[in-house]
Amino acid sequence: IPGAGIWQALNEMLAAYPKQSGSWPHPSNNFIIEYDNSDQDGLTNRVKNITLNGEPLDMTRHYKIAVTTFMFSGGDGISGFTQGIKISKDEYRVGDVVISNK
């Protein structure tokens, strides 16, 4: 997925803030999202900065990420992830994978 798709998806996920939402992002600890919760523009500019391993997210670089099939297909109105290309044909449920790899 291009960095721009990740940026878009995170803006969409944070659009409902401060209301609770099932689409709230759950990034890994090396992925930092800075956002302005006072912005009322929602989808257009809530995210201010994203870093991965201390480096700024590159809007044109393609990244490999793990998301559920639901999110990949635009679930919860998060269309940013649909810019990605599915590279795994496995249809494991996330809960099953996490449990089996304890």
TABEL-V928065 format. One record per residue. N is the residue number from 1. RES is the residue in one letter. D_FIRST is the distance of its C-alpha to the first C-alpha in Angstrom with 1 decimal. Layout:
N_RES_D_FIRST ; N_RES_D_FIRST
This chain:
1_I_0.0 ; 2_P_3.8 ; 3_G_6.5 ; 4_A_8.1 ; 5_G_6.2 ; 6_I_7.1 ; 7_W_10.4 ; 8_Q_11.1 ; 9_A_10.7 ; 10_L_13.0 ; 11_N_15.3 ; 12_E_15.6 ; 13_M_16.3 ; 14_L_18.9 ; 15_A_20.5 ; 16_A_23.2 ; 17_Y_24.3 ; 18_P_27.0 ; 19_K_27.4 ; 20_Q_26.2 ; 21_S_23.2 ; 22_G_21.7 ; 23_S_18.2 ; 24_W_19.0 ; 25_P_16.2 ; 26_H_17.1 ; 27_P_15.3 ; 28_S_16.7 ; 29_N_19.5 ; 30_N_17.8 ; 31_F_15.4 ; 32_I_17.5 ; 33_I_17.1 ; 34_E_20.0 ; 35_Y_20.9 ; 36_D_24.1 ; 37_N_25.6 ; 38_S_28.3 ; 39_D_26.1 ; 40_Q_26.9 ; 41_D_24.2 ; 42_G_21.8 ; 43_L_18.6 ; 44_T_19.1 ; 45_N_19.6 ; 46_R_20.2 ; 47_V_17.6 ; 48_K_19.4 ; 49_N_17.7 ; 50_I_15.0 ; 51_T_15.6 ; 52_L_14.3 ; 53_N_17.3 ; 54_G_19.2 ; 55_E_17.0 ; 56_P_15.6 ; 57_L_11.9 ; 58_D_11.1 ; 59_M_9.8 ; 60_T_9.2 ; 61_R_8.1 ; 62_H_5.0 ; 63_Y_5.3 ; 64_K_6.6 ; 65_I_7.6 ; 66_A_10.4 ; 67_V_11.1 ; 68_T_14.0 ; 69_T_14.2 ; 70_F_15.8 ; 71_M_13.0 ; 72_F_10.4 ; 73_S_13.0 ; 74_G_13.5 ; 75_G_16.3 ; 76_D_18.3 ; 77_G_17.1 ; 78_I_13.6 ; 79_S_11.9 ; 80_G_8.9 ; 81_F_7.2 ; 82_T_8.3 ; 83_Q_5.9 ; 84_G_4.0 ; 85_I_6.6 ; 86_K_9.2 ; 87_I_10.4 ; 88_S_13.4 ; 89_K_16.3 ; 90_D_18.0 ; 91_E_19.0 ; 92_Y_20.2 ; 93_R_20.8 ; 94_V_19.5 ; 95_G_23.2 ; 96_D_24.5 ; 97_V_22.2 ; 98_V_23.1 ; 99_I_26.7 ; 100_S_27.1 ; 101_N_25.8 ; 102_K_28.3
